[in-house]
Amino acid sequence: MDIVVLCSSRFGHTRRICGRVADILRQDGNDARVLDITGRERIEPAPGRAVIVGASTRYGYFSPRVWRFARTNAAALAHIPSAFFGVNLVAANDGKNTPETNVYMRRFFEHTPWKPDMIDVFAGDLDFSLYNPFDAAVIKMIRRFMGRDIDFTQRVEFTNWDDVATFAHDFSALAAHGK
Ligand SMILES: Cc1cc2nc3c(=O)[nH]c(=O)nc-3n(C[C@H](O)[C@H](O)[C@H](O)COP(=O)(O)O)c2cc1C
């Protein structure tokens, strides 16, 4: 199976997750490559082809590129195996870490015609060494909503990598069966 993993990452963590997903897809015998999403892609459905999109949340939304990609390609993606995963901080909380309970996932799928075969959401990371002062101040506010203390002096990662691996293996199995 030829699987493209399209990645929308601002500070690199979603790209790390996309890379791990692609590694596992390859272990499962697929051809897999990671590309940065532009939103201008045109998916040509063909047997043996599949697409995964991974995107982080920034200020409440996925990138407009992700929305554009989903709107443009929804019809084509209905013919091939496809999956979407979101990455955000809110998903670090129990009760907000499923596609049904995570606000950004719900908002996206209420407004996009794309119906992927698999949807998941993973908790992201925080790395204050990368943020400008405005972003850092806003994230410290979000942190309060998370109801937990965070060490701002070092990179903190909330991602459950076992869940990422399970997602990738499950997609391999799904893609192998085709649509
Ligand atoms: C400027 C900024 C805004 C963010 N906004 C949100 C948000 O609204 N909700 C949320 O749950 N997480 C938010 N996050 C957390 C990111 O989704 C998390 O850091 C993720 O790991 C970033 O992935 P990336 O490095 O691939 O962009 C924000 C992070 C940054 C830096």
The ligand as an SDF file (V2000), in Angstrom:
LIG
                    3D

 31 33  0  0  0  0  0  0  0  0999 V2000
    0.5000   29.2150   19.9480 C   0  0  0  0  0  0  0  0  0  0  0  0
   -0.1300   27.9350   20.4190 C   0  0  0  0  0  0  0  0  0  0  0  0
   -1.4890   27.8270   20.5130 C   0  0  0  0  0  0  0  0  0  0  0  0
   -2.0760   26.6280   20.9660 C   0  0  0  0  0  0  0  0  0  0  0  0
   -3.4380   26.5580   21.0810 N   0  0  0  0  0  0  0  0  0  0  0  0
   -3.9960   25.4360   21.5990 C   0  0  0  0  0  0  0  0  0  0  0  0
   -5.4000   25.3520   21.7810 C   0  0  0  0  0  0  0  0  0  0  0  0
   -6.1640   26.2510   21.4740 O   0  0  0  0  0  0  0  0  0  0  0  0
   -5.8970   24.2080   22.3470 N   0  0  0  0  0  0  0  0  0  0  0  0
   -5.0940   23.1590   22.7250 C   0  0  0  0  0  0  0  0  0  0  0  0
   -5.6040   22.1560   23.2480 O   0  0  0  0  0  0  0  0  0  0  0  0
   -3.7590   23.1930   22.5140 N   0  0  0  0  0  0  0  0  0  0  0  0
   -3.2020   24.3050   21.9710 C   0  0  0  0  0  0  0  0  0  0  0  0
   -1.8490   24.3700   21.7720 N   0  0  0  0  0  0  0  0  0  0  0  0
   -1.0370   23.1720   22.0850 C   0  0  0  0  0  0  0  0  0  0  0  0
   -0.5560   22.5080   20.8000 C   0  0  0  0  0  0  0  0  0  0  0  0
   -1.6030   21.9080   20.0940 O   0  0  0  0  0  0  0  0  0  0  0  0
    0.5360   21.4910   21.1830 C   0  0  0  0  0  0  0  0  0  0  0  0
    1.6260   22.2120   21.6960 O   0  0  0  0  0  0  0  0  0  0  0  0
    0.9890   20.6370   20.0200 C   0  0  0  0  0  0  0  0  0  0  0  0
    1.8840   19.6610   20.5090 O   0  0  0  0  0  0  0  0  0  0  0  0
    1.6780   21.4680   18.9380 C   0  0  0  0  0  0  0  0  0  0  0  0
    1.9850   20.6490   17.8570 O   0  0  0  0  0  0  0  0  0  0  0  0
    2.9360   21.1650   16.6800 P   0  0  0  0  0  0  0  0  0  0  0  0
    4.3090   21.3100   17.3000 O   0  0  0  0  0  0  0  0  0  0  0  0
    2.8890   20.0850   15.6920 O   0  0  0  0  0  0  0  0  0  0  0  0
    2.3580   22.4530   16.1830 O   0  0  0  0  0  0  0  0  0  0  0  0
   -1.2600   25.5290   21.3290 C   0  0  0  0  0  0  0  0  0  0  0  0
    0.1380   25.6460   21.2270 C   0  0  0  0  0  0  0  0  0  0  0  0
    0.6900   26.8230   20.7720 C   0  0  0  0  0  0  0  0  0  0  0  0
    2.1880   26.9060   20.7000 C   0  0  0  0  0  0  0  0  0  0  0  0
  1  2  1  0
  2  3  1  0
  2 30  2  0
  3  4  2  0
  4  5  1  0
  4 28  1  0
  5  6  2  0
  6  7  1  0
  6 13  1  0
  7  8  2  0
  7  9  1  0
  9 10  1  0
 10 11  2  0
 10 12  1  0
 12 13  2  0
 13 14  1  0
 14 15  1  0
 14 28  1  0
 15 16  1  0
 16 17  1  0
 16 18  1  0
 18 19  1  0
 18 20  1  0
 20 21  1  0
 20 22  1  0
 22 23  1  0
 23 24  1  0
 24 25  2  0
 24 26  1  0
 24 27  1  0
 28 29  2  0
 29 30  1  0
 30 31  1  0
M  END
$$$$
